[in-house]
Amino acid sequence: MYTRKEKETAIELYLKNNKNATKTVWKLGDPSVPTLIEWYRKQTKKNYPKKKNV
């Protein structure tokens, strides 16, 4: 489990990295890219369509 502060720090870095989740996770070492994006979506209440498998 991650604390609220850890999530907020990750999201702040994500935004500083121009929403580059891979770069953010690489710098932090944690969480996974999908987890970071999910945290961002929950914080901003944005619902993006999920990618469809082609």
N, CA, C and O of each residue as an XYZ file, in Angstrom:
216
protein
N       0.838     -1.190      0.000
C       0.000      0.000      0.000
C       0.880      1.249      0.000
O       1.976      1.272      0.559
N       0.364      2.258     -0.634
C       1.058      3.534     -0.701
C       0.282      4.564      0.111
O      -0.948      4.530      0.160
N       1.002      5.470      0.739
C       0.342      6.524      1.501
C      -0.172      7.590      0.546
O       0.235      7.657     -0.614
N      -1.061      8.410      1.048
C      -1.590      9.516      0.247
C      -0.448     10.435     -0.195
O      -0.433     10.907     -1.332
N       0.503     10.688      0.703
C       1.634     11.565      0.394
C       2.486     10.972     -0.729
O       2.925     11.702     -1.618
N       2.724      9.667     -0.699
C       3.499      9.018     -1.760
C       2.792      9.144     -3.108
O       3.429      9.386     -4.133
N       1.485      8.980     -3.096
C       0.711      9.109     -4.329
C       0.771     10.541     -4.856
O       0.961     10.762     -6.052
N       0.609     11.508     -3.958
C       0.649     12.912     -4.362
C       2.014     13.287     -4.926
O       2.104     14.008     -5.920
N       3.071     12.800     -4.294
C       4.428     13.067     -4.773
C       4.630     12.479     -6.162
O       5.215     13.122     -7.034
N       4.149     11.262     -6.368
C       4.277     10.613     -7.673
C       3.508     11.388     -8.740
O       4.001     11.567     -9.853
N       2.316     11.843     -8.408
C       1.499     12.592     -9.370
C       2.148     13.934     -9.693
O       2.139     14.360    -10.848
N       2.709     14.602     -8.694
C       3.398     15.870     -8.937
C       4.572     15.672     -9.892
O       4.767     16.463    -10.815
N       5.347     14.624     -9.670
C       6.478     14.339    -10.556
C       5.987     13.973    -11.952
O       6.599     14.358    -12.948
N       4.899     13.240    -12.028
C       4.279     12.867    -13.306
C       3.929     14.125    -14.101
O       4.186     14.191    -15.303
N       3.352     15.107    -13.442
C       2.997     16.358    -14.114
C       4.240     17.149    -14.512
O       4.272     17.752    -15.584
N       5.264     17.152    -13.657
C       6.519     17.842    -13.983
C       7.207     17.197    -15.176
O       7.934     17.862    -15.914
N       6.979     15.904    -15.365
C       7.560     15.166    -16.487
C       6.636     15.179    -17.701
O       6.715     14.296    -18.555
N       5.764     16.179    -17.777
C       4.837     16.330    -18.908
C       3.982     15.093    -19.127
O       3.750     14.676    -20.262
N       3.521     14.516    -18.040
C       2.658     13.330    -18.040
C       3.322     12.135    -18.718
O       2.664     11.336    -19.384
N       4.621     12.030    -18.538
C       5.365     10.881    -19.049
C       5.466      9.865    -17.913
O       6.341      9.961    -17.052
N       4.557      8.894    -17.926
C       4.480      7.922    -16.835
C       5.717      7.038    -16.767
O       6.191      6.719    -15.677
N       6.240      6.642    -17.911
C       7.418      5.774    -17.928
C       8.610      6.466    -17.276
O       9.313      5.867    -16.462
N       8.833      7.714    -17.632
C       9.944      8.479    -17.061
C       9.752      8.666    -15.555
O      10.710      8.571    -14.787
N       8.527      8.930    -15.141
C       8.228      9.133    -13.727
C       8.487      7.871    -12.922
O       9.126      7.920    -11.871
N       7.993      6.744    -13.411
C       8.190      5.470    -12.711
C       9.671      5.115    -12.676
O      10.163      4.589    -11.677
N      10.376      5.399    -13.754
C      11.810      5.119    -13.801
C      12.539      5.921    -12.721
O      13.429      5.395    -12.053
N      12.163      7.194    -12.549
C      12.806      8.037    -11.536
C      12.451      7.589    -10.123
O      13.302      7.600     -9.234
N      11.202      7.198     -9.915
C      10.752      6.808     -8.580
C      11.116      5.364     -8.229
O      11.384      5.046     -7.070
N      11.122      4.509     -9.230
C      11.353      3.096     -8.982
C      10.075      2.353     -8.637
O      10.066      1.124     -8.578
N       9.033      3.064     -8.418
C       7.721      2.527     -8.058
C       6.708      3.584     -8.394
O       7.146      4.729     -8.500
N       5.497      3.396     -8.569
C       4.732      2.178     -8.800
C       4.854      1.770    -10.260
O       5.770      2.216    -10.951
N       3.953      0.938    -10.734
C       3.948      0.587    -12.153
C       3.298      1.730    -12.938
O       2.615      2.579    -12.365
N       3.516      1.740    -14.239
C       2.930      2.777    -15.092
C       1.403      2.773    -14.993
O       0.814      3.834    -14.789
N       0.736      1.614    -15.131
C      -0.733      1.636    -15.022
C      -1.234      2.138    -13.662
O      -2.263      2.809    -13.585
N      -0.510      1.813    -12.602
C      -0.911      2.272    -11.270
C      -0.806      3.784    -11.170
O      -1.713      4.436    -10.651
N       0.279      4.342    -11.656
C       0.464      5.793    -11.625
C      -0.632      6.497    -12.413
O      -1.180      7.497    -11.951
N      -0.950      5.996    -13.578
C      -1.999      6.605    -14.402
C      -3.353      6.506    -13.705
O      -4.152      7.441    -13.764
N      -3.608      5.397    -13.057
C      -4.865      5.227    -12.316
C      -4.959      6.235    -11.170
O      -6.017      6.824    -10.952
N      -3.872      6.435    -10.444
C      -3.860      7.439     -9.369
C      -4.180      8.815     -9.928
O      -4.968      9.558     -9.345
N      -3.572      9.154    -11.054
C      -3.809     10.458    -11.676
C      -5.272     10.594    -12.082
O      -5.891     11.629    -11.837
N      -5.817      9.572    -12.692
C      -7.219      9.617    -13.117
C      -8.153      9.792    -11.928
O      -9.106     10.570    -11.986
N      -7.876      9.070    -10.859
C      -8.727      9.187     -9.672
C      -8.626     10.579     -9.061
O      -9.632     11.132     -8.617
N      -7.438     11.143     -9.033
C      -7.252     12.466     -8.447
C      -7.939     13.537     -9.278
O      -8.538     14.463     -8.730
N      -7.857     13.415    -10.585
C      -8.416     14.445    -11.452
C      -9.839     14.137    -11.887
O     -10.498     14.963    -12.519
N     -10.308     12.944    -11.545
C     -11.666     12.506    -11.888
C     -11.884     12.443    -13.395
O     -13.006     12.594    -13.878
N     -10.799     12.218    -14.131
C     -10.911     12.101    -15.584
C     -11.093     10.636    -15.938
O     -10.403      9.766    -15.405
N     -12.000     10.378    -16.815
C     -12.222      9.015    -17.273
C     -11.858      8.937    -18.748
O     -12.606      9.380    -19.620
N     -10.720      8.377    -18.994
C     -10.280      8.195    -20.364
C     -10.725      6.820    -20.833
O     -10.759      5.877    -20.042
N     -11.064      6.696    -22.098
C     -11.431      5.364    -22.589
C     -10.230      4.438    -22.525
O      -9.105      4.840    -22.822
N     -10.478      3.203    -22.136
C      -9.395      2.235    -22.080
C      -9.053      1.791    -23.487
O      -9.903      1.772    -24.377
N      -7.783      1.431    -23.672
C      -7.345      0.965    -24.978
C      -8.014     -0.365    -25.289
O      -8.154     -1.234    -24.428
N      -8.418     -0.493    -26.531
C      -9.020     -1.743    -26.973
C      -7.942     -2.612    -27.587
O      -7.076     -2.129    -28.317
N      -8.005     -3.884    -27.288
C      -7.067     -4.817    -27.907
C      -7.499     -5.064    -29.339
O      -8.643     -5.431    -29.609
N      -6.575     -4.858    -30.238
C      -6.888     -5.026    -31.661
C      -6.341     -6.333    -32.150
O      -6.497     -6.667    -33.324
